[in-house]
C-alpha cells in the first residue's frame, strides 16, 4: 500500500501542496481529481522521487520509498515521453529492460501487452507513424511492461476514442484484480466514475475530499429520491415538506425539506396507486467534484 502523509511543496513563494495525505490501497483504483494547477502532477512526481517534498513523507507498506523500489513502479506521464522514430515493440521491450527485466521476459511481456491493447499489428511501426490515440496506448504498455507493483497514470485516457478507452480500462482492471494499487488522474469524470474504487480530490493544493467512492456519494448526498408510479406524479408538488426537482409524468425526483420522511411519501404514493420504484438518488461524481472544489 502506498501512503502519502502530510506532504507539502512550494516553488519560491508559491505553495503548491499543503498537508496532503491519502492512501492507494492494493487492488483498488484511486481516482486523483482536481482542477488544473491543483497539484496532482506535483504529487505524482513527489511519489516517484522526481521532486522532493518540503514536508511529509511517502511510504510503501510502512517503509520509506527507496530508489530501487521506485524502479518497480509504473508511471505514465501526461506528456508523451517516448521516442518517435523507434519501433513500438522494440521501444516497449527496451524500457522493460531498463526496469530490470531480462531480454526474453521483456519481449514476452511486450507481445502480451501489445496484443491486449490491440497494437500487435503495429509492433514494427515507428511510434511517429501511429495516431495519437495509438501512441497513448503505447504509453500505457510502457508503464506496464515490467509488471509494476504500483501504477501511477497521469491522464491515461487523453486522446482515446470510446473503443480505445474500453480496451485500456480492461487492462487496468486486470492489473487491479491482481492486487496492484492504481492511482490515476483524469479530467474525464464519466470514466473516473466508471473505473475508480476510491477518490482523492485536490483543491488549491489541499485535500478537499477523499475516501471510498460510494461513501463519498452518500456523504455528499441530499435527501433526494426518485419515485416512479403508474399515473402522473404531479400530486407530489402539493405534499408538505417535499420539493420536486424533476417531474416527467409518472417519474419524479424530489427532495425532503423537513417534517416529511421518505416513508411518508411512500405511504402517500401507495395511497394513489401502484409504485413501480422508490429509490434514493446519490450525487454523481461531477456533482461531488464541483461541491468539493
C-alpha positions, 0 to 999 in steps of 0.5 A: 500500500502506498501512503502519502502523509502530510506532504507539502511543496512550494516553488519560491513563494508559491505553495503548491501542496499543503498537508496532503495525505491519502492512501492507494490501497492494493487492488483498488483504483484511486481516482486523483481529481482536481482542477488544473494547477491543483497539484496532482502532477506535483504529487505524482512526481513527489511519489516517484522521487522526481521532486522532493517534498518540503514536508511529509513523507511517502511510504510503501507498506510502512517503509520509506520509498527507496530508489530501487523500489521506485524502479518497480513502479509504473508511471505514465506521464501526461506528456508523451515521453517516448521516442518517435522514430523507434519501433513500438515493440522494440521501444516497449521491450527496451524500457522493460529492460531498463526496469530490470527485466531480462531480454526474453521476459521483456519481449514476452511481456511486450507481445502480451501487452501489445496484443491486449491493447490491440497494437500487435499489428503495429509492433514494427511501426515507428511510434511517429507513424501511429495516431495519437490515440495509438501512441497513448496506448503505447504509453500505457504498455510502457508503464506496464511492461515490467509488471509494476507493483504500483501504477501511477497514470497521469491522464491515461485516457487523453486522446482515446476514442470510446473503443480505445478507452474500453480496451485500456480500462480492461487492462487496468482492471486486470492489473487491479484484480491482481492486487496492484494499487492504481492511482490515476488522474483524469479530467474525464469524470464519466470514466473516473466514475466508471473505473475508480474504487476510491477518490482523492480530490485536490483543491488549491493544493489541499485535500478537499475530499477523499475516501471510498467512492460510494461513501463519498456519494452518500456523504455528499448526498441530499435527501433526494429520491426518485419515485416512479408510479403508474399515473402522473406524479404531479400530486407530489408538488402539493405534499408538505415538506417535499420539493420536486426537482424533476417531474416527467409524468409518472417519474419524479425526483424530489427532495425532503425539506423537513417534517416529511420522511421518505416513508411518508411519501411512500405511504402517500404514493401507495395511497394513489396507486401502484409504485413501480420504484422508490429509490434514493438518488446519490450525487454523481461524481461531477456533482461531488467534484464541483461541491468539493472544489 
